[in-house]
Amino acid sequence: MKQQNFNKRHYDSIKRHLQKCAWAIEVADARNMQKTRIPQLETKFLDKLFIVATKTDLLQSPPIQNVQPKTPTFYVSSKTKKGIKELNDSIKKIALQKLKSKEPPIDIFIFGIPNVGKSSLINSLLGRNIAKTGFRSGITRGIQWINYDKNIRLMDAPGVTAGKLNVEELGVYAAVDAQKLTNPFKIAKNLIEQFLNKNPSALFDYYKIDKKEEAQEILNDIAFKRKRLLKGGEPDTDSAARLLILDFQKGRIKLN
């Protein structure tokens, strides 16, 4: 599997902010909690950590509740606002506890992999659009300090990864821009195999194509259906692969 080096300087900066802050929120994608969390950072700060799984509106079945023993975990949707009130209440409760022994502001650091929904989560918590958002990864370029209330500040950090970024695993969850993937076919093939195992009808019904068992044939059919063709009318499988990945990233087709 192809991997990309991460920015160590960036990672170390995030780590320093985590050490200084009063509390932290790690944001992950509810569709794959295991692959979209950062255990190297998470495990060092379990005593002051919430885990927040976003994009629950993209799940067809209820999420598993316990992902990290003794660490509060919240499942939310910035789109439907489900779970936002409970998270807001918990943030205020933690802040009140911290204010007993610390002068304001209480800094709460928000971190996660690229494009997992950190800024959208902040906007949902505040009830207004203040943090920069966008579907393309890398929208947040530097630390954004945002007033939550008179006693609490939220810190929105750029997306960060630990060690090596596994493109095949994270590409489908928007940590890597679909248009910048060097091998979209391989990622799309892995995604198709997951659909065939878990929810094949969602894939075939969405693209209105006949059921097949081979990824190459499925991508060919998607290319023909969506007119992603090369000169001479041949199917552009790379373009179809990018389309499939993007449709999954945006929640147009749901795996589970």
C-alpha positions, 0 to 999 in steps of 0.5 A: 500500500502506498504511504505518504510521509507526515509533517513531523513539525506539524505533528509536534506542534499539535502535541504541544498544544495538547499538552498545554490545553485544559481539555481536548476533543478528538474528532473521528469519522463514525463510519470507521472509528478505528481508521480515523482516530490518532492513537499516538496522540490519543493515548497520551492524553486520555485523562483530558479527552473526549472522542467525538464521532461525526457524520453519524447521519451517514450511518444506516445502523446505530454506532458502537458506543464504547470505543475507548474504555473510560473515555467519554465518546459522543456520536454527533451529526453536524448536518442534523445536529443530533448529539450536539446538545449532549456534547455542549452540555458536557463541555460546559460541565467540564469547564465549570469543574476546571474553573474551580482551580484555573482562571479563564479562559479554559482552552479546549483543543480540537484535533483529528485527521484532515477533513474529518469534520472538525470545523463543521463540529465547531460551527454546530456547537456555536450555532453559527458559521465561524470556523472555516469549512469545506469538503476539500481537505486542508481548509484549516491552514493554522490554529483558529482560536474561537470564543465558545463563551466568556470562559471557554476558547475552542482551538481548531487545528489543521488536520494531522496524521501520525507516522505514515498516512495510509492512502488506501485506508484513509482516502475513502474518508476524505483525508486525501482529496479524491482528485489528488489520489495517484492510484484511485483504482486500488482505493475504489477496488477496496471500497467496492469489495467492502460494499459487496460484502456488506451492502451490495444493493446500495452500490448497484441501486445508486448507480443503476447498474447490473450486479457484478462481482469484479471491481473492474467490471463495476467501474466500467459500468459506472463509467458508461453510466456516468459518461466518464469515457476516453477517446474512442468511447472506452470507459475511463476507470480512473475517473469512475474510481474517483467518482465512486470515492467522492460519492462515498466521501460525501455520503451519497452511498452508504456502506453501513 
